[in-house]
Structure formats: structure tokens, C-alpha cells
Amino acid sequence: MTPGDLQALLDSTPVHRALRLRVVRSGGDGVLLEAETGPEHAGTDGSQLLHGGVVATILDSAATFALIAATDTDWSTVDLRIDYLRPVPAGLVQARATAVHIGRRLGRAAAELVGPASERPLASAVGTFVRATPEPGPAP
């Protein structure tokens, strides 16, 4: 799937538009997404730090799109583990994600959130996903 195709999928979802998610790169090694977050994504009024749910959504989206990019198939989250490593300031953030395993029915992907000024991870995630339309199995 091309970066343009992936961007069209991102743009078709209101939450992705609200986070201003953009495909920076996609290929055999996964995807790189950027999100333009602002005060509306903060944990409390007046805070400059992102709400944990916003961080989880960005990581979940990146991991899902790594699988979509690799398979040209939609995936749904079954399980997602997030490790919040340090506070995430509002502003530009990037999520790098790779498909770890792709099976007929289940896939596994990992993602990492970084800020623009540092390669140090702010949060990481690993998840299990199910194909929206399972691949056909061998004939009985």
C-alpha cells in the first residue's frame, strides 16, 4: 500500500484527523507517522503534557498501520500494551511502528513514540491484531 493510500485511510477517520496524523514514510521496515498535538489533547486544562489516552491512540494507530502497510488489509486491535516512559509534551510527535508477525488471522506489531528533538522513546507499545477479513485457509 502506498503512503498516499495509507494517508487516505488515516484521513477517513475523525480521531486521526483530530490528531492531525500524517504518514511520513512507509515501506518494508514499517511506518513512520507524525501527529500535531495541541492543548486540546492535554491531560488537564492548562497542561502542556498529553493525556495518556492520546498517546495510546497514536501508538495503536501506528502499529495498526504497520500491519496494513505490510498486507493491504485492515486490522483491528485485540490487545495493546503501552509503556509510558516519560511525560509527552504537546506538539509534534512521531510514532515508528513495525509488523513483528503476520499470520493468517492474527498479527503482532510494535510502536514507539518519540519527540522531534530527541530519539529517546517517550512511550512504546506492542499489540495483537486480528485481520478484518481473515485470509482463506487451506482447503479441507
C-alpha positions in Angstrom: 0.0 0.0 0.0 1.4 3.4 -0.9 1.9 6.3 1.5 -0.9 8.1 -0.3 -3.3 5.2 0.2 -2.4 5.0 3.9 -2.9 8.7 4.3 -6.3 8.5 2.7 -7.2 5.8 5.3 -6.0 8.0 8.1 -7.9 11.0 6.8 -11.1 8.9 6.7 -11.2 8.6 10.5 -12.3 11.5 12.7 -9.9 10.7 15.5 -6.9 10.6 13.1 -7.9 13.9 11.7 -8.3 15.4 15.2 -4.7 14.3 15.9 -3.5 15.6 12.6 -1.8 12.3 11.8 0.3 12.2 8.7 2.2 9.3 7.0 5.9 10.4 6.8 7.2 7.1 5.5 6.0 3.5 4.8 7.9 0.6 3.4 9.2 -2.9 4.2 10.6 -1.7 7.6 7.2 -0.3 8.8 5.7 3.1 9.0 6.5 6.5 10.5 3.6 8.7 11.4 3.6 12.2 12.7 0.9 13.8 15.0 0.4 17.5 15.6 -0.9 17.6 19.1 -2.0 20.7 21.0 -3.6 21.9 24.2 -6.9 20.1 23.3 -5.0 16.8 23.7 -3.6 17.6 27.2 -4.4 15.7 30.3 -5.8 18.7 32.1 -6.6 22.3 31.2 -3.5 24.4 31.1 -1.2 21.4 31.0 1.4 21.0 28.2 1.5 17.3 28.6 -0.5 14.8 26.5 -3.3 12.7 28.0 -2.3 9.0 28.2 -5.2 8.0 26.0 -3.9 10.3 23.2 -0.5 8.6 23.5 -2.2 5.2 23.4 -4.2 6.2 20.3 -1.2 7.4 18.4 0.7 4.2 19.2 -2.3 2.0 18.4 -2.8 3.7 15.0 0.9 3.4 14.1 1.0 -0.3 15.0 -2.2 -1.0 13.1 -1.0 0.9 10.0 2.3 -1.0 10.0 0.2 -4.2 9.5 -2.0 -2.5 7.0 1.1 -1.3 5.0 2.5 -4.8 5.0 -0.6 -6.7 4.0 -3.0 -4.3 2.2 -5.7 -5.5 4.7 -7.4 -3.8 7.6 -6.7 -4.9 11.1 -8.5 -4.4 14.5 -6.8 -4.3 17.9 -7.2 -7.3 20.1 -4.7 -6.4 22.8 -2.4 -3.4 23.3 0.2 -2.9 26.0 1.6 0.6 26.5 4.7 1.5 28.4 4.7 5.2 29.3 8.4 6.0 29.7 8.3 9.8 30.3 5.8 12.6 30.1 4.9 13.5 26.5 4.8 17.3 25.7 2.1 18.6 23.4 3.4 19.4 19.9 4.9 17.4 17.1 5.5 13.7 17.9 6.4 10.8 15.8 5.4 7.1 16.0 7.6 4.5 14.4 6.0 1.0 14.0 6.8 -2.3 12.5 4.9 -5.5 11.9 6.5 -8.2 14.1 4.4 -11.2 13.0 1.8 -11.6 10.3 -0.3 -14.7 10.4 -3.5 -15.8 8.5 -5.7 -14.4 11.3 -3.6 -12.6 13.9 -0.8 -10.1 13.6 1.6 -8.5 16.1 3.1 -5.1 15.8 5.3 -2.8 17.9 5.4 1.0 18.0 7.5 3.7 19.7 6.7 7.4 20.3 9.5 10.0 20.1 9.6 13.8 20.1 11.1 15.9 17.3 14.2 16.9 19.3 15.2 13.5 20.6 15.4 9.9 19.6 14.7 8.9 23.2 11.4 7.0 23.4 8.6 8.7 25.3 6.3 5.6 25.1 6.2 2.2 23.5 3.6 -0.3 22.6 3.2 -3.9 21.4 -0.1 -5.3 20.3 -2.0 -8.2 18.9 -4.4 -7.5 16.0 -7.0 -9.5 14.0 -7.5 -9.3 10.3 -10.7 -7.6 9.4 -11.2 -10.3 6.7 -9.2 -13.4 7.5 -7.1 -14.9 4.8 -8.6 -18.1 3.4 -7.1 -21.3 4.9 -6.1 -24.4 3.1 -8.9 -26.4 1.5 -10.3 -29.2 3.8 
